[in-house]
């Protein structure tokens, strides 16, 4: 039922989704959905909670892997993994975005939780470049997720670019951009530290 609810809420949003649609998609009666979840609001909250946990478990686990990778390789791999997560779970981002619109800060919580994992991992890698971003690390990780979210959910007027090209763009923009700031405008990072 939750898998069906995820599809229905992703496609129709909270206002447009119905218990009937969820029941039909799950192959159960409306009564079964009501007995399991009570009402549409409770079903939505459980769906959002499950999607948030799935995203956290998957993305955090991927971010903690490969401790020996250098910064650029690690960043590129993580951008690729986020693109892969969205491809594997196409309903996840729409459900989390709908939750935010409905006043449930699931995406905000997810970003904060992931920032803890990724901040520590990125800090070690930036140190290898002589960069000590301090608190700027948290801002950088937030930007990392925001840029990726924007690109993976972007509606292109024509055929979208190859995801590999977007991943390369994100990688070079992030790594090259921060190194440029550190070398040419260190006061920007210093003000955030």
N, C-alpha and C positions, 0 to 999 in steps of 0.2 A: 504494500500500500504506500509506503514512503517513497519508493522508486517512482511509482505512478504519480504521487503528489508532487514530487520534484519536477517531473515533466510538465504537469498541468500548471503549476505555479510559474515555472519558467516561461511557458508559452503564453499564459493569459494574465499573469500578475495576480496579486491577491484579490483585487476587486472582481476580476473576470473569471476566476476559477470557481468551480462548484464541486460540491461533494459528489454529485452525480458523475461529473467528468472523471474524478479520481476513481470512483467505484468502477466505472466502465473500463477505464484503462487498466485497473488492477484485476479486473475479472471477478469482482466481488459485489455484494449488494451494498446499497447506500447504508443500510442498517449496520452492516459489518464495520463500515468506516466510522459511523457514529458511535458504535459500541467500543471501538478501539481508541478513538481520539476525542469523542465528545462533541466537538463542533469544528468548523472550518478554521477558526482562529487557533485552536489548540493543535490542529493538524499542521497548520502553517508554522507555528512555533517549533514543533518537533522536527519538521522538515528542515527548517533553517538550522536548528541545532545540529542535526545529523550532517548537513552539508558543511557547516563550519568545522566540525570535528574531522570530517573526511579531508577537507582542504588542509587543515592544520597538520594532521598526521602525515599526509602525503608530502606536502611542501616542506615541512620542518625536517622530515627524515631525509629528503633529498638535499637540503641545505647543509645538513651535518655530515654528509658523506664526503669522502675523498679529501681528508685533512691535508694531504700532501700536495694538492694542486696549487699552482701559482695563481695570483689574483685574476689575471685575464682569463685563464682557462676555467677557473672556478666560476667567475662571473658569467661567462658565456654558457657554461653548463647549466647554471641556475636559471638563466633566462630561457634556455631551451627546455628545461624541466617545467617551468611555469607555462610555456606554450603547450607542452605535452599534457599537462594537467587539464588545461582548458579543452584540449582536443579530446581527451579521454572522458571528461565529465562536462559536456557542453551545457548542461543545465545548472551547473554549480554557480557560475558568476551571475547569471540572471536571477537566481533565487536569492543570492546574497545582496545583490543590488536592490531587488524588490523589498527585502527585509529593511534595508536602510531607508527606503522611501516610506515604509510602514512604521518607522520609528523604532525598529529593532536594530541596534548597532552591531550586528554580527560581523560585517565586513570591517568595521573599525576595530572591533575586538581581535579579529583575525590578523589584521595588519600589526597591531600592537604585540600580539603573542609571537608572530613570526619575526618581528623586529628584534626581540630578545635573542632568538636563535641566530639570526643573520648578523646582528651587530657584533657579537663575539667572534663569529667566523670571519667576518670581513676585517675587523680590527687587526687580527693576527696577520692577515695578508697585506694590509696597507703598511704595517710596520716593516715588512720586507722592502718596501719602497721608501722607507724613511718618513712616511706620512703618519703623524699622530693626530687623527681628526678629533679625538675627545668626544664631546657630545654631538659633534657634527655627524658622527657615525650613525646615530639614530635618525637624523634628518636624511642622510644619504640612503639608508635602507628604506625609509618611507618613500623617497623619490623613486627608488628602484622598483618598488611594488606598484606605485601609481603609474609610472611610465609603462610597465608591462601590462597592467590592467587596461590602460587606455588603448594600447596597440592590439591586444588580443580580442578586444570587444569592438574595435573600430569598424564601422560600415564603410567600405570602400565604394566609390561610385562605379568602378569597373572591377575587373578581376583583382583580388588582393595580391600584393607582392608575395614572393616566396617567403615563408616564415624564416628560413635561414638568413635571408638578407635583413629582415627586421631584427633578428637575434644579433647579427653582427653589428648592426647600427646601434642597438642598445648597449652592447658590450663596449664598443669603441667610444661612444658618447660618455658612458659612465667612467670607464677607466681613464681614457684620455682627458676627459673634462676635469676630473678631480686632480689628476697629476698636473694639468695646466694651471688650475687654481692654486694648488700647493706651491708650484714653482713661480708663478707670475702674479698671483694676488693672494698671498698667504693670509693677509689680514681678514679675508672673507671667512676662512675657516677659524681663524683666531677669535673672531667676534662671537662665534657659536660655541666655541669650547667653553 
